[in-house]
Amino acid sequence: MESSAESAPIISSRLDSDLIRRTLRVMILSRTLETKLSSLYKAGKIVGGVYLGTGQEAFSASLGCCLDQEKDIFAPLIRDQAGRTGFGEPLIEATRTYLGSALGPMRGRDGNIHRGRPSERRPAMISHLGTSVSVVAGMLMARRMKGELAEVVGATCVGDGATSTGAFHEGLNLAAVEKLPIVVLVADNQFAYSTPRERQFACENLVDRARGYGVTGREVDATNLFECLAVVHEAVKAARAGEGPQMVVGKLLRLCGHGEHDDASYVAPELKDSKLGRDCLEIGIQQVVDEGLATSDEVDLWKSEAAEEVQEAVANAQTDPAPDPYQDDWQAFSSKGINS
């Protein structure tokens, strides 16, 4: 098991400054988008659930930004808007899906978060959350069989609850046996919906499970942007170098309910006030400014630009056509798109 407890200056010195700045901008853009989505949901403009990644942006964005958009595979989950954005998903795809546009990636016929572009190595999200490990492992196996696996990394992010599922076990076990280049981020946000971690598993720490699978386990304070980037970057690098599966456990707390329909009343006040309850975005901004990687004025500009981008994406999606049941072929993905 490896962990990161170094000071911010030491960590930041190992990281590319452009990567740090880009990851923070992705976090700001993701938070801005999801704040807007929350408002649209409460105004009755969005049908279905809205699940926010508030408090998880540093962990998720670090993964998306450390992957290679041209060749890697990323299977995002419900709190991975930051990871999706970091991996190159355009904002318009998110707003079109949430607002039911026929021009969106799912053509207005699936849940808000179940969007993807398989032909661009972004499989559609599956609500049975542990399943994404199996999906990514299968995609990597297929590439190996076709002789196309060289330097490709597959990645996904699951929650602590997903580690209790059979699909998670089977997928990670397969990946370990086959030494697949997969990175699995486990967001240990203390609850599987409202079930506390002590009612989910008996081990003291989820990173201990990595040893049982024969994979490398790492642990990180997921409220700390620099730590997240350093540890995730090393995990992706190790997987790409042929060192087999990498599991990274991030300790954090959802800073919202399971979904916008949930008030999170089951979360104890002392947990909210603990180190786990810190806002990774606030910490990330402070780290970047303190290290001289950006000024406060630059950060304010990034926030302003993010607000403009989000507003434009929402405005465009709201003018899109809705699905037409009389003209629709009811096929979200063409067979060509799936096989390409």
Secondary structure, DSSP 8 states (H G I E B T S, - for coil): -EE----HHHHHHHS-HHHHHHHHHHHHHHHHHHHHHHHHHHTT-S-S-----TTTHHHHHHHHHHS-TTT-EEE--TT-HHHHHHTT--HHHHHHHHTT-TTSTTTT-S-TT---BGGGTB----SSTTHHHHHHHHHHHHHHHTT--TT--EEEEEETGGGGSHHHHHHHHHHHHTT--EEEEEEE-SEETTEEGGGT--SS-TTHHHHHHT-EEEEEETT-HHHHHHHHHHHHHHHHTT---EEEEEE---SS-SSTT---TTS-HHHHTSGGGS-HHHHHHHHHHHTTSS-HHHHHHHHHHHHHHHHHHHHHHHTS----TTT----SS-HHHHH-
